[in-house]
Amino acid sequence: MSAFYTEVNCQQRNHEGERICGDVFISKRLREERRTIAVLSDGMGHGVKANMLATLTATMAVNFTREHKDYQTIAEIIMNTLPVCSVRKISYSTFTIVDVEDSGEVSILEYDNPNCIIMRGSRVYDPGWENIVMESEQNKGKELRAVKFRPRKEDRIIFWSDGIIQSGLGSHKYPFGWGIEDSTDFVVRTVQKTPYISARKLAQKVLNMAVMNDNYESKDDTSCATIYFREPRKLLISTGPPFEKNRDIELAMSVHQFEGKKIVCGATTAEIIARELGREIVDEFEFHDPDLPPVSHMQGVDLITEGILTLSKAYNMLHDYNNNIKLGNGPADRIVKMLLESDEINIIIGTKINIAHQDPTLPVELEIRRTVVKRIARVLEEKFLKEVALQYI
């Protein structure tokens, strides 16, 4: 796993009166290449047509960037592939492509989106942007912005659609829109005030301000995406007893020595760890979730929950999760919160079979431990771009 973690997040708001956003954000983690690709595209107009143009653009951008194609080739293929609008007789969709390699190089390609900003600490950083003028007959004269640089810990990349920059257009305060200068100043002040603000919270603050500029009725599709290079937050989940009893001490010491937050799922697993480390388990008696037993506590462990039922519910919550969902204080909710707040997630899975899980009278969703954990790992990697390592014991 890399020396620092790449946290990626995008916050979006639809054009007022539209059910579908014309901006599209796609992020993809390529584990085998240790790369993260993020694309923000803004399709012409609003609603379904804009969304289709932006989706096509963002999908092509991710695929061609993945293949290491050069800047001009990517731009040419995208521009030549987009369908032509029957009314305006043009095909149009903006894009910003950010390619982050864990080895330490970032490449950014931008076409017609407002200029993205790069921050080094709490100051705007200029790594030396290059203007590329296209020379093909069909796209002659169109300009791209591109840059490559090596990020440092605490660097940030903020990129956005014109709904951010043009917010407030025609208002008394911003007759010409919020503008790149004022929006950049807002980002700088926010980071200076809260130096370790997460990518999600920073993007949300920018979006909230843009919506406020429009008197809480967005005049355009509005998106802000942020990438934050920071110290990784580590989490360990231990679930299930070891296959052989003589490895109980190995499990307990793995939990004891782990540097980061710790969750134990399963009463038997918690009892093994408590016994081997000479610690006491303290049970709560307040039910925050009617479907699950209360949580427990033990010195050196952040959270103890029931096993398979809780993990199954946590998986379902992760699968259905979006930025509008508010998490409660139930055991599964707390697991999901800790997973979303973490970057490098290690899961130790005990392989001893629990006879209770083979009972045919139990509900279908009560799956064996390994299946549930694999599903959680998959959704964390694919949907939330987390680094997940599984260890069987």
C-alpha positions as CSV (number, residue, x, y, z in Angstrom):
1,M,0.0,0.0,0.0
2,S,1.2,3.5,-0.9
3,A,3.0,5.9,1.5
4,F,0.0,8.2,1.4
5,Y,-3.6,7.6,0.5
6,T,-5.5,9.2,-2.4
7,E,-8.9,10.2,-1.1
8,V,-11.3,10.9,-4.0
9,N,-14.8,12.4,-3.6
10,C,-17.4,14.3,-5.7
11,Q,-20.5,16.2,-4.6
12,Q,-23.2,17.1,-7.1
13,R,-26.4,19.1,-7.4
14,N,-28.9,18.9,-10.3
15,H,-30.1,21.9,-12.2
16,E,-33.3,23.1,-10.5
17,G,-36.3,21.3,-12.0
18,E,-34.3,18.4,-13.4
19,R,-34.3,14.8,-12.0
20,I,-31.1,13.8,-13.8
21,C,-27.8,15.5,-13.5
22,G,-26.1,16.6,-16.7
23,D,-22.7,16.3,-14.9
24,V,-21.1,12.9,-14.6
25,F,-18.3,11.9,-12.3
26,I,-16.6,8.5,-12.6
27,S,-13.7,7.2,-10.4
28,K,-12.0,3.9,-10.9
29,R,-9.3,2.2,-8.9
30,L,-7.0,-0.1,-11.0
31,R,-5.6,-2.3,-8.3
32,E,-3.3,-4.3,-10.6
33,E,-1.7,-1.1,-11.9
34,R,-2.0,0.7,-8.6
35,R,-3.6,3.7,-10.3
36,T,-6.7,5.8,-9.6
37,I,-8.5,7.5,-12.5
38,A,-11.2,10.2,-11.8
39,V,-13.2,12.0,-14.6
40,L,-15.7,14.8,-14.4
41,S,-17.7,15.6,-17.5
42,D,-20.3,18.2,-18.2
43,G,-22.7,17.5,-21.1
44,M,-24.3,20.2,-23.2
45,G,-27.7,21.4,-21.8
46,H,-29.5,19.7,-19.0
47,G,-31.3,16.5,-18.1
48,V,-31.2,13.2,-20.0
49,K,-29.4,14.5,-23.1
50,A,-26.7,16.2,-21.1
51,N,-26.3,13.1,-18.9
52,M,-25.9,10.8,-21.9
53,L,-23.2,13.0,-23.5
54,A,-21.4,13.3,-20.2
55,T,-21.6,9.6,-19.4
56,L,-20.3,8.7,-22.9
57,T,-17.4,11.2,-22.5
58,A,-16.5,10.1,-18.9
59,T,-16.6,6.4,-19.8
60,M,-14.4,6.8,-22.9
61,A,-12.0,9.1,-20.9
62,V,-11.6,6.4,-18.2
63,N,-11.0,3.6,-20.7
64,F,-8.5,5.5,-22.9
65,T,-6.6,6.9,-19.9
66,R,-6.4,3.3,-18.6
67,E,-4.7,2.3,-21.8
68,H,-2.1,5.1,-21.4
69,K,-3.1,6.9,-24.6
70,D,-1.6,10.4,-25.1
71,Y,-3.6,13.5,-24.4
72,Q,-4.4,14.5,-28.0
73,T,-5.5,11.0,-28.9
74,I,-7.9,10.8,-26.0
75,A,-9.3,14.2,-26.8
76,E,-9.7,13.5,-30.6
77,I,-11.5,10.2,-30.0
78,I,-13.9,11.7,-27.5
79,M,-14.7,14.7,-29.6
80,N,-15.1,12.7,-32.8
81,T,-17.3,10.1,-31.1
82,L,-19.9,12.3,-29.4
83,P,-23.3,12.4,-31.3
84,V,-24.2,15.7,-32.9
85,C,-27.1,17.6,-31.4
86,S,-30.0,17.8,-33.9
87,V,-30.8,21.3,-32.8
88,R,-27.5,23.0,-32.4
89,K,-25.6,20.9,-34.9
90,I,-22.6,20.4,-32.6
91,S,-21.4,17.7,-30.2
92,Y,-20.2,19.0,-26.9
93,S,-19.1,17.8,-23.5
94,T,-16.4,19.1,-21.3
95,F,-14.0,16.9,-19.3
96,T,-11.3,16.9,-16.6
97,I,-9.3,13.7,-16.3
98,V,-7.0,13.0,-13.3
99,D,-4.8,10.0,-13.4
100,V,-3.0,9.2,-10.1
101,E,-0.3,6.6,-10.0
102,D,0.7,5.2,-6.6
103,S,4.4,5.4,-7.8
104,G,4.0,9.1,-7.4
105,E,3.0,10.9,-10.6
106,V,-0.3,12.7,-11.3
107,S,-1.5,13.6,-14.9
108,I,-4.3,16.0,-15.5
109,L,-6.0,16.7,-18.8
110,E,-8.7,19.4,-19.0
111,Y,-11.0,20.5,-21.8
112,D,-13.3,23.5,-21.3
113,N,-14.1,22.8,-17.6
114,P,-13.2,25.7,-15.3
115,N,-9.5,25.6,-14.4
116,C,-8.9,23.1,-11.7
117,I,-6.7,24.2,-8.8
118,I,-3.9,22.3,-7.1
119,M,-3.0,23.1,-3.5
120,R,0.2,22.3,-1.7
121,G,-0.7,22.5,1.9
122,S,-2.8,25.7,2.3
123,R,-1.5,27.5,-0.8
124,V,-2.3,27.3,-4.5
125,Y,0.4,25.5,-6.3
126,D,1.2,25.8,-10.0
127,P,3.1,22.8,-11.3
128,G,3.5,24.3,-14.8
129,W,0.4,23.9,-16.9
130,E,0.8,23.3,-20.7
131,N,-1.7,24.6,-23.3
132,I,-2.2,22.1,-26.1
133,V,-3.8,23.4,-29.4
134,M,-5.4,20.6,-31.5
135,E,-4.4,20.6,-35.1
136,S,-6.8,18.0,-36.7
137,E,-9.2,19.2,-39.4
138,Q,-12.3,18.4,-37.4
139,N,-11.1,19.9,-34.1
140,K,-8.5,22.5,-35.2
141,G,-7.9,25.3,-32.8
142,K,-9.5,23.7,-29.7
143,E,-7.4,24.0,-26.6
144,L,-6.6,21.6,-23.8
145,R,-4.8,22.1,-20.5
146,A,-2.4,19.4,-19.3
147,V,0.1,19.0,-16.5
148,K,2.1,16.2,-14.9
149,F,3.6,16.5,-11.4
150,R,4.6,14.5,-8.3
151,P,2.3,15.0,-5.4
152,R,3.3,15.4,-1.8
153,K,1.4,14.5,1.3
154,E,-1.3,17.1,2.1
155,D,-1.6,18.1,-1.6
156,R,-5.1,18.6,-3.0
157,I,-6.7,18.7,-6.4
158,I,-10.0,20.5,-6.8
159,F,-11.9,20.3,-10.1
160,W,-15.4,21.4,-10.9
161,S,-18.1,22.1,-13.5
162,D,-19.2,25.6,-14.6
163,G,-22.2,25.4,-12.2
164,I,-19.7,26.2,-9.4
165,I,-18.0,29.1,-11.2
166,Q,-21.1,30.6,-12.7
167,S,-23.2,30.3,-9.5
168,G,-24.7,33.6,-8.4
169,L,-24.7,34.9,-12.0
170,G,-26.9,38.0,-12.2
171,S,-27.1,38.5,-8.4
172,H,-26.2,41.7,-6.6
173,K,-23.1,40.1,-5.0
174,Y,-21.9,38.2,-8.0
175,P,-23.3,39.9,-11.2
176,F,-20.8,37.9,-13.3
177,G,-20.9,34.8,-11.3
178,W,-18.8,33.5,-8.4
179,G,-15.8,33.3,-10.7
180,I,-12.6,31.3,-10.5
181,E,-10.8,33.8,-8.3
182,D,-13.5,34.0,-5.5
183,S,-14.2,30.3,-5.5
184,T,-10.4,29.6,-5.3
185,D,-10.2,32.1,-2.4
186,F,-13.0,30.2,-0.7
187,V,-11.2,26.9,-1.0
188,V,-7.9,28.4,0.3
189,R,-9.6,30.0,3.4
190,T,-11.4,26.7,4.1
191,V,-8.2,24.7,4.0
192,Q,-6.4,27.3,6.1
193,K,-9.1,27.1,8.7
194,T,-9.4,23.3,8.7
195,P,-6.1,22.0,7.4
196,Y,-7.1,18.3,7.6
197,I,-10.6,18.6,6.1
198,S,-11.6,15.5,4.2
199,A,-12.1,15.5,0.4
200,R,-15.8,14.8,0.9
201,K,-16.3,17.7,3.4
202,L,-14.3,20.2,1.2
203,A,-16.3,19.3,-1.9
204,Q,-19.5,19.6,0.0
205,K,-18.6,23.0,1.4
206,V,-17.8,24.3,-2.1
207,L,-21.1,22.9,-3.5
208,N,-23.1,24.3,-0.6
209,M,-21.7,27.8,-1.2
210,A,-22.4,27.6,-4.9
211,V,-26.0,26.6,-4.2
212,M,-26.3,29.4,-1.7
213,N,-25.0,31.8,-4.3
214,D,-28.0,30.7,-6.5
215,N,-30.4,31.4,-3.6
216,Y,-30.7,27.6,-3.1
217,E,-32.1,27.0,-6.6
218,S,-29.3,25.8,-8.8
219,K,-29.3,27.5,-12.2
220,D,-27.0,24.8,-13.7
221,D,-25.8,21.3,-13.0
222,T,-23.2,21.8,-10.3
223,S,-20.3,19.5,-9.3
224,C,-17.2,19.7,-7.3
225,A,-14.6,16.9,-7.1
226,T,-11.6,16.8,-4.8
227,I,-8.6,14.6,-4.4
228,Y,-6.6,14.6,-1.1
229,F,-3.2,13.0,-0.6
230,R,-2.9,12.2,3.1
231,E,-1.8,9.8,5.7
232,P,-3.8,6.6,5.4
233,R,-6.4,5.7,8.1
234,K,-6.2,2.1,9.0
235,L,-8.9,-0.3,10.2
236,L,-8.8,-3.9,11.3
237,I,-11.9,-6.2,11.4
238,S,-11.6,-9.6,13.0
239,T,-14.5,-12.0,12.6
240,G,-14.7,-15.7,13.4
241,P,-12.5,-18.1,15.5
242,P,-9.4,-19.7,14.0
243,F,-9.7,-23.1,12.4
244,E,-7.3,-24.5,15.0
245,K,-7.5,-23.6,18.6
246,N,-3.8,-23.3,19.0
247,R,-3.9,-20.2,16.8
248,D,-6.1,-18.3,19.2
249,I,-3.2,-16.5,20.6
250,E,-2.0,-15.5,17.1
251,L,-5.4,-14.0,16.4
252,A,-5.4,-12.1,19.7
253,M,-1.9,-10.7,19.1
254,S,-2.8,-9.6,15.6
255,V,-5.6,-7.5,17.1
256,H,-3.4,-6.3,20.0
257,Q,-0.5,-5.2,17.8
258,F,-2.5,-3.6,15.0
259,E,-1.9,0.2,14.7
260,G,-5.3,1.7,13.8
261,K,-8.9,1.3,14.7
262,K,-10.2,-2.2,15.5
263,I,-13.6,-3.9,15.2
264,V,-14.4,-7.4,16.4
265,C,-17.5,-9.1,14.9
266,G,-18.8,-12.1,16.7
267,A,-19.2,-13.1,20.3
268,T,-17.0,-16.1,20.1
269,T,-14.2,-14.1,18.4
270,A,-14.4,-11.4,21.1
271,E,-14.3,-14.0,23.9
272,I,-11.2,-15.6,22.4
273,I,-9.4,-12.2,22.2
274,A,-10.5,-11.2,25.7
275,R,-9.3,-14.6,27.1
276,E,-5.9,-14.5,25.4
277,L,-5.2,-10.9,26.3
278,G,-6.7,-11.1,29.8
279,R,-9.3,-8.4,29.2
280,E,-12.9,-8.0,30.2
281,I,-15.9,-7.6,27.8
282,V,-18.5,-5.0,28.9
283,D,-21.9,-5.4,27.2
284,E,-24.3,-2.5,26.4
285,F,-28.0,-3.1,27.0
286,E,-29.5,-0.3,24.8
287,F,-30.8,-1.4,21.5
288,H,-30.1,1.1,18.7
289,D,-31.2,-1.3,16.0
290,P,-34.2,-3.6,16.6
291,D,-32.7,-6.2,14.2
292,L,-29.4,-6.6,15.9
293,P,-28.0,-7.3,19.4
294,P,-26.3,-4.3,21.2
295,V,-22.6,-3.6,20.9
296,S,-20.0,-4.5,23.5
297,H,-16.7,-2.9,24.6
298,M,-13.2,-4.1,25.5
299,Q,-10.0,-2.3,26.2
300,G,-8.0,-1.8,23.0
301,V,-10.9,-2.5,20.7
302,D,-13.1,0.3,19.2
303,L,-16.2,-1.7,18.6
304,I,-17.5,-5.3,19.3
305,T,-20.7,-6.5,17.5
306,E,-22.5,-9.7,16.7
307,G,-21.1,-11.5,13.7
308,I,-22.8,-12.6,10.5
309,L,-26.1,-10.8,10.9
310,T,-24.4,-7.5,11.6
311,L,-21.9,-7.9,8.7
312,S,-24.7,-8.9,6.3
313,K,-26.6,-5.7,7.2
314,A,-23.4,-3.6,6.9
315,Y,-22.9,-5.0,3.4
316,N,-26.4,-4.1,2.4
317,M,-26.0,-0.6,3.7
318,L,-22.7,-0.2,1.8
319,H,-24.2,-1.6,-1.4
320,D,-27.1,1.0,-1.2
321,Y,-25.1,3.9,0.2
322,N,-25.2,7.3,-1.3
323,N,-24.4,10.8,0.0
324,N,-28.0,11.4,1.0
325,I,-28.2,8.5,3.4
326,K,-27.9,9.4,7.1
327,L,-26.3,6.6,9.2
328,G,-27.7,5.9,12.7
329,N,-26.1,4.5,15.8
330,G,-26.9,0.8,15.3
331,P,-24.0,-1.8,15.2
332,A,-24.1,-2.1,11.4
333,D,-24.3,1.7,11.0
334,R,-21.2,2.1,13.2
335,I,-19.3,-0.4,11.2
336,V,-20.2,1.4,7.9
337,K,-19.1,4.7,9.4
338,M,-15.8,3.3,10.4
339,L,-15.3,1.6,7.0
340,L,-16.1,4.8,5.1
341,E,-13.7,6.8,7.4
342,S,-10.8,4.4,6.8
343,D,-8.5,3.9,3.8
344,E,-6.6,0.7,4.4
345,I,-8.9,-2.0,5.7
346,N,-7.5,-5.4,6.9
347,I,-9.9,-8.2,7.6
348,I,-9.0,-11.3,9.5
349,I,-11.4,-14.2,8.8
350,G,-11.5,-17.2,11.1
351,T,-12.2,-20.3,9.1
352,K,-13.7,-22.5,11.9
353,I,-17.3,-23.5,10.8
354,N,-20.1,-22.2,13.0
355,I,-22.7,-25.0,13.1
356,A,-25.5,-22.4,13.6
357,H,-24.9,-20.9,10.2
358,Q,-25.8,-24.3,8.5
359,D,-29.3,-24.3,10.1
360,P,-31.8,-24.4,7.1
361,T,-34.4,-22.7,9.3
362,L,-32.3,-19.5,9.4
363,P,-33.0,-16.7,6.9
364,V,-31.4,-16.9,3.5
365,E,-29.5,-13.7,4.0
366,L,-27.6,-15.3,6.9
367,E,-24.7,-16.4,4.7
368,I,-21.4,-18.0,5.7
369,R,-18.8,-15.6,7.0
370,R,-16.4,-15.8,4.1
371,T,-19.0,-15.0,1.5
372,V,-20.2,-11.9,3.4
373,V,-16.7,-10.7,3.9
374,K,-15.8,-11.1,0.3
375,R,-18.8,-9.1,-0.8
376,I,-17.9,-6.3,1.7
377,A,-14.4,-6.3,0.3
378,R,-15.6,-6.1,-3.3
379,V,-18.0,-3.2,-2.7
380,L,-15.3,-1.3,-0.6
381,E,-12.8,-1.7,-3.5
382,E,-15.1,-1.0,-6.4
383,K,-17.6,1.6,-5.1
384,F,-15.5,3.4,-2.4
385,L,-11.9,2.9,-3.8
386,K,-10.7,1.4,-0.5
387,E,-7.6,-0.7,-0.1
388,V,-8.7,-4.1,1.3
389,A,-6.5,-7.0,2.4
390,L,-8.0,-10.3,3.5
391,Q,-6.3,-12.8,5.8
392,Y,-7.6,-16.3,6.6
393,I,-6.7,-18.0,9.9
